[in-house]
Amino acid sequence: MLFLAASATFAQSDRSQVRRGNRDFRKEKYQEAEISYKKALVADSLSNAAGYNLGNTFFRMENYTEADKYYSSVADSLGKGRHGSDIYHNMGNSLLNQKKYAEAIEAYKNSLRRNPGDMETKSNLAYAQKMLQDQQQNQDQNKDQNQDQNQDQDQNQNQDQNKDQNNENDQNDKKDQDKDKEDNQNDNQDQNQDNNDNKQDRDNGRTPPPKITPQAAQQMLQAIQEKEKETQEKVKKEKARLLKSKQKEKNW
């Protein structure tokens, strides 16, 4: 008897707080309504009326995250009753305000399954579908733009690299041309010097020394050495003869 009396007391408190919250809600006193509905949930955590109305209160305060939370908490139990169409319709509106178009579409479809003739839900569904289509098109366009920008960046980078490479090649070619030009100038100077030397030799009555091969030079060197050796032998013989002559004289 005591348990039943306590349960009845809690039930009365739950309904009383819900009624008070409803009065504040109609007066657009949403913060006071929130407090009353939460008190009702403290009295009865399974109160569908308190949970559903609390979701509506957060929706009016544009706190859509909290609204989704309380709508979801009673969707399963209320979805099968006469309020099923309403709760899914409100869930769709909350998701639509968060630009969660795909989820809003599913919520509106759930509402229409329970009330196929609801024109407001049909209108909201069509709007959500159009917004989802626009969103996807914008995403595709942004993706294409990003790809085009990346391609342009890669192309510009390749052009810069090719330009740098061409500049480097041009510089190397110029260096090679300058080197060839310098070598040609040096060759011309050497040729001019040779011509001047030859001319000077001719002016002095001399011809430029002939160019000989290494074999000819070796033969000439050997001939000079043999000639020198022959000369030295003649000198030795002459010295020996004089020495012999002196000895004879000394023996006198």
BELWOGI-V949679 format. One record per residue. N is the residue number from 1. RES is the residue in one letter. NEAR is the number of other C-alpha atoms within 10 Angstrom. Layout:
BEGIN
n=[N;N]
res=[RES;RES]
near=[NEAR;NEAR]
END
This chain:
BEGIN
n=[1;2;3;4;5;6;7;8;9;10;11;12;13;14;15;16;17;18;19;20;21;22;23;24;25;26;27;28;29;30;31;32;33;34;35;36;37;38;39;40;41;42;43;44;45;46;47;48;49;50;51;52;53;54;55;56;57;58;59;60;61;62;63;64;65;66;67;68;69;70;71;72;73;74;75;76;77;78;79;80;81;82;83;84;85;86;87;88;89;90;91;92;93;94;95;96;97;98;99;100;101;102;103;104;105;106;107;108;109;110;111;112;113;114;115;116;117;118;119;120;121;122;123;124;125;126;127;128;129;130;131;132;133;134;135;136;137;138;139;140;141;142;143;144;145;146;147;148;149;150;151;152;153;154;155;156;157;158;159;160;161;162;163;164;165;166;167;168;169;170;171;172;173;174;175;176;177;178;179;180;181;182;183;184;185;186;187;188;189;190;191;192;193;194;195;196;197;198;199;200;201;202;203;204;205;206;207;208;209;210;211;212;213;214;215;216;217;218;219;220;221;222;223;224;225;226;227;228;229;230;231;232;233;234;235;236;237;238;239;240;241;242;243;244;245;246;247;248;249;250;251;252]
res=[M;L;F;L;A;A;S;A;T;F;A;Q;S;D;R;S;Q;V;R;R;G;N;R;D;F;R;K;E;K;Y;Q;E;A;E;I;S;Y;K;K;A;L;V;A;D;S;L;S;N;A;A;G;Y;N;L;G;N;T;F;F;R;M;E;N;Y;T;E;A;D;K;Y;Y;S;S;V;A;D;S;L;G;K;G;R;H;G;S;D;I;Y;H;N;M;G;N;S;L;L;N;Q;K;K;Y;A;E;A;I;E;A;Y;K;N;S;L;R;R;N;P;G;D;M;E;T;K;S;N;L;A;Y;A;Q;K;M;L;Q;D;Q;Q;Q;N;Q;D;Q;N;K;D;Q;N;Q;D;Q;N;Q;D;Q;D;Q;N;Q;N;Q;D;Q;N;K;D;Q;N;N;E;N;D;Q;N;D;K;K;D;Q;D;K;D;K;E;D;N;Q;N;D;N;Q;D;Q;N;Q;D;N;N;D;N;K;Q;D;R;D;N;G;R;T;P;P;P;K;I;T;P;Q;A;A;Q;Q;M;L;Q;A;I;Q;E;K;E;K;E;T;Q;E;K;V;K;K;E;K;A;R;L;L;K;S;K;Q;K;E;K;N;W]
near=[6;7;8;9;10;11;14;12;12;16;16;14;17;24;18;16;22;27;18;16;28;23;16;18;21;10;11;14;14;22;14;17;26;23;17;25;29;19;19;28;20;15;19;17;13;14;18;18;18;29;25;23;22;29;30;26;26;22;21;15;14;14;14;21;14;18;25;20;15;20;23;17;15;20;18;11;13;19;17;11;10;11;16;21;25;20;25;26;25;23;28;29;25;27;21;22;13;13;15;16;23;16;15;27;24;16;25;27;20;19;26;21;13;18;15;13;10;15;11;11;25;17;11;18;25;14;15;25;15;13;17;18;14;12;14;12;12;12;12;12;12;12;12;12;12;12;12;12;12;12;12;12;12;12;12;12;12;12;12;12;12;12;12;12;12;12;12;12;12;12;12;12;12;12;12;12;12;12;12;12;12;12;12;12;12;12;12;12;12;12;12;12;12;12;12;12;13;16;15;14;14;12;10;9;9;11;12;12;8;6;8;8;8;9;9;11;12;11;11;12;12;12;12;12;12;12;12;12;12;12;12;12;12;12;12;12;12;12;12;12;12;12;12;12;11;11;11;10;9;8;6;5]
END
